[in-house]
């Protein structure tokens, strides 16, 4: 079930969304670091993260393998050495987040946004990345090999030292503004939309 | 607010169910296709379908309208008075109306089509074919391209960077990402790709 539910901060007049599963936004929460730790523990116990606001959180060395993320917001979140192996994502927004040495291999991701994200040394191998927006992302030292990129977008992305081997680019928009040492061996890159005259709109 | 996204293989377009748990009511935006999953989501949660919002009268965004009207009795909002012989409540630019417990704002953005409307519900923009992740809607003339660009710039891009964009095709995005990485909003980039291209301004 794909859904997004916005939970507002319970402080009257505050327009921010609730933070880390609490009733308050980050600005109004009395102990945001403890709230983040509690949030991680709760997700690991429940194996689900539904409508959770991870905005601005910083998480190092956590294991979210095979967790189900639905309708979560990761805006400006920082993840380092975090495992998302085999996790599933629906309607999640990672905009302006920073991902360093994270493992997204084997994920099942549908209708998510990674716009303007810094992705360094991450693996998205063997994944279903359907309707995922990577526009403007700076992707370095990462691999998307053996993944299905159906209807995903890499518009004005910066791709460097990354691999897209054996990927399915059907209906994908592949228009990076920078492409250096990118491998697309055994991929159907010819099926990707690579210029403005062939948009599927 | 709960949001369910559906991908229609007919026209490769997105349809959305927007539900309000507080009122047990729902709205459908662009019924590209009505399938059993959508009906089940409405019926299992016992939502009362109050309204259908049509972003523009192109068949792959409203093909399921007649099917829905056979099952439910929602009010259909569009900038047309009639679609497929279904009477519509005409919306005009900046109209604000209430349905399912939501306050909905209609924003006219002609360009892709003369009847294009963007609907704003809470922090979500349902942009139809006016604005997609990384590109703007296809237009048939440079005049329409100018019109679309100017309307988006003056009426849509001014919203908060966190505002989520749910387009008629492709993955979701946010206003912040589109302001930085949308090709259709970058005249110099479009011209660089195609010297004679007048599709984008």
Interface residues (C-beta under 8 A of the other chain):
Chain A: X1 X2 X3 X4 X5 X6 X71 X75 X91 X93 X95 X96 X111 X112 X113 X115 X116 X131 X132 X133 X135 X136 X151 X152 X153 X155 X156 X171 X173 X175 X177 X195 X196 X197 X199 X200 X201
Chain B: X1 X2 X3 X4 X5 X6 X7 X12 X41 X122 X123 X124 X129 X132 X133 X134 X135 X137 X138 X162 X164 X169 X170 X171 X172 X173 X174 X176 X177 X178 X180 X181 X182 X183 X189 X190 X193 X194 X197 X199 X200
